[in-house]
Amino acid sequence: MVAVSWVIVTVVPAVLVLAALLVVTVSVGLFLRWKQNRPRRQNPDEIVEPQRLGAQHLGERATLLQFSTEMCARCPGVHRVLGSIADAHDGVLHLDVDLTHRPDIAKHFHVLQTPTTLILDRDGIVQTRFGGTPNRHAIELELTRVTAASAPI
C-alpha cells in the first residue's frame, strides 16, 4: 500500500506538468498560425525601387510583391493566386522575387519565411505585409483598400 501511494504522489504531478506543457504548446501554435496569415499594416517609411528587385516598373495602381525561394513548397500556389488577382485588377502588377540567391534583399525586407507578400501602393510604399500563405479574400480586401486610398483625387 505504501508503494502504491508513492507512485500516485510522483506520477500525478508529472502528469499535471505534461498536461500544462501541452496546453501552452498548443496555445502558442494556434496563436502563431492565426497571426501568420493576417495582414499587418506597415509604416510607410520606405519607397521600394523596382530596379533593385530586377523589375522595370511597379504597377500603376498597386503591386503585389511576393518573396519566394526555390525550395518553398507553398510559393507556386501563392504565385498563381497573386497572378490571378493582379490579372483581374487593372493597374495591379504581380512581382515574384526569388530570394534564394539574393540574401541582401531578404535581410533588407526582414523576410524570415517564404512566401512573404507585400502590397505596395502606386508610389511603391509598402502598405501591407503577409507572412506565410495569404488568404485570397484578405489580399483582395487589402488591395481594394490600398487602391482606393491611392486613387487620384
C-alpha positions as a printed NumPy array, in Angstrom:
array([[  0.   ,   0.   ,   0.   ],
       [  2.893,   2.334,   0.709],
       [  4.356,   1.648,  -2.745],
       [  1.044,   2.47 ,  -4.445],
       [  0.705,   5.813,  -2.673],
       [  4.318,   6.695,  -3.562],
       [  3.594,   6.051,  -7.261],
       [  0.48 ,   8.226,  -7.122],
       [  2.374,  11.021,  -5.402],
       [  5.115,  11.092,  -8.07 ],
       [  3.005,  10.34 , -11.14 ],
       [  0.194,  12.853, -10.58 ],
       [  2.442,  15.972, -10.535],
       [  4.293,  14.699, -13.608],
       [  1.019,  14.209, -15.499],
       [ -0.154,  17.686, -14.472],
       [  3.117,  19.265, -15.655],
       [  2.885,  17.429, -19.001],
       [ -0.74 ,  18.498, -19.444],
       [  0.177,  22.129, -18.702],
       [  3.055,  21.997, -21.219],
       [  0.737,  20.524, -23.827],
       [ -1.832,  23.292, -23.309],
       [  0.832,  26.014, -23.554],
       [  2.381,  24.477, -26.674],
       [ -0.945,  24.106, -28.469],
       [ -1.968,  27.649, -27.494],
       [  1.263,  29.178, -28.792],
       [  0.993,  27.163, -32.015],
       [ -2.592,  28.264, -32.625],
       [ -1.706,  31.9  , -31.924],
       [  1.243,  31.837, -34.329],
       [ -0.856,  30.174, -37.018],
       [ -3.621,  32.763, -36.561],
       [ -1.126,  35.634, -36.7  ],
       [  0.751,  34.273, -39.721],
       [ -1.982,  34.739, -42.316],
       [ -3.201,  38.12 , -41.078],
       [ -2.373,  41.34 , -42.861],
       [ -0.083,  43.691, -40.987],
       [ -0.161,  47.359, -41.822],
       [  3.266,  48.807, -42.397],
       [  4.848,  52.093, -41.562],
       [  5.249,  53.991, -44.833],
       [  8.975,  54.601, -44.277],
       [ 10.428,  53.336, -47.485],
       [  9.779,  53.514, -51.18 ],
       [ 10.572,  50.261, -52.964],
       [ 12.662,  50.75 , -56.089],
       [ 11.725,  48.223, -58.788],
       [ 15.24 ,  48.148, -60.273],
       [ 16.608,  46.738, -57.025],
       [ 14.18 ,  43.83 , -57.389],
       [ 15.062,  43.245, -61.043],
       [ 11.846,  44.8  , -62.39 ],
       [ 11.384,  47.654, -64.841],
       [  8.46 ,  49.305, -63.065],
       [  5.767,  48.899, -60.44 ],
       [  2.03 ,  48.645, -61.018],
       [  0.153,  51.809, -61.973],
       [ -2.259,  51.404, -59.04 ],
       [ -0.617,  48.77 , -56.809],
       [  1.969,  45.989, -56.769],
       [  1.738,  42.538, -55.208],
       [  5.349,  41.774, -54.285],
       [  5.97 ,  38.119, -53.458],
       [  9.202,  36.859, -51.928],
       [  9.848,  33.162, -52.512],
       [ 12.674,  30.628, -52.693],
       [ 13.445,  27.625, -54.866],
       [ 12.677,  25.179, -52.057],
       [  9.374,  26.768, -50.972],
       [  6.548,  24.26 , -51.384],
       [  3.725,  26.811, -50.972],
       [  5.197,  29.517, -53.222],
       [  3.911,  28.205, -56.588],
       [  0.329,  28.156, -55.287],
       [  0.67 ,  31.67 , -53.885],
       [  2.196,  32.754, -57.212],
       [ -0.872,  31.507, -59.087],
       [ -3.292,  33.206, -56.677],
       [ -1.467,  36.553, -56.72 ],
       [ -1.111,  36.384, -60.506],
       [ -4.845,  35.811, -60.966],
       [ -5.674,  38.654, -58.573],
       [ -3.33 ,  41.002, -60.437],
       [ -4.806,  39.952, -63.795],
       [ -8.31 ,  40.69 , -62.51 ],
       [ -7.456,  44.278, -61.481],
       [ -6.373,  46.99 , -63.893],
       [ -3.093,  48.651, -62.972],
       [ -2.057,  45.944, -60.497],
       [  1.232,  44.129, -61.101],
       [  2.472,  40.907, -59.507],
       [  6.235,  40.629, -58.958],
       [  7.809,  37.409, -57.681],
       [ 11.34 ,  37.816, -56.317],
       [ 13.352,  34.648, -55.707],
       [ 15.449,  35.186, -52.578],
       [ 17.497,  32.011, -52.995],
       [ 20.484,  33.899, -54.361],
       [ 19.539,  37.35 , -53.007],
       [ 20.069,  37.268, -49.229],
       [ 20.65 ,  41.031, -49.32 ],
       [ 17.003,  41.595, -50.271],
       [ 15.785,  39.107, -47.651],
       [ 17.778,  40.93 , -44.997],
       [ 16.654,  44.366, -46.149],
       [ 12.937,  43.451, -46.085],
       [ 13.282,  41.281, -42.943],
       [ 11.938,  38.175, -44.695],
       [ 12.088,  35.268, -42.252],
       [  9.742,  32.908, -44.112],
       [  8.553,  32.278, -47.613],
       [  6.233,  33.077, -49.078],
       [  6.073,  36.645, -47.814],
       [  3.822,  39.056, -49.678],
       [  3.937,  42.851, -49.627],
       [  1.259,  45.087, -51.075],
       [  2.73 ,  48.321, -52.414],
       [  0.731,  51.372, -53.373],
       [  1.269,  53.121, -56.713],
       [  4.208,  55.087, -55.262],
       [  5.993,  51.903, -54.145],
       [  5.309,  52.373, -50.439],
       [  4.725,  49.151, -48.508],
       [  1.171,  49.251, -47.19 ],
       [  0.552,  45.673, -46.04 ],
       [  2.634,  42.594, -45.262],
       [  1.553,  38.932, -45.178],
       [  3.809,  36.232, -43.759],
       [  3.103,  32.725, -44.99 ],
       [  0.307,  31.723, -47.333],
       [ -2.11 ,  34.653, -47.54 ],
       [ -5.854,  34.232, -47.729],
       [ -7.177,  35.276, -51.154],
       [-10.066,  37.204, -49.595],
       [ -7.688,  39.102, -47.281],
       [ -5.459,  40.028, -50.243],
       [ -8.494,  41.268, -52.186],
       [ -9.679,  43.403, -49.244],
       [ -6.247,  44.923, -48.665],
       [ -5.761,  45.557, -52.377],
       [ -9.124,  47.338, -52.523],
       [ -8.133,  49.438, -49.509],
       [ -4.744,  50.341, -50.97 ],
       [ -6.03 ,  51.176, -54.451],
       [ -8.893,  53.251, -53.027],
       [ -6.531,  55.147, -50.731],
       [ -4.069,  55.886, -53.515],
       [ -6.698,  56.828, -56.124],
       [ -6.143,  60.253, -57.647],
       [ -8.405,  62.95 , -56.266]])
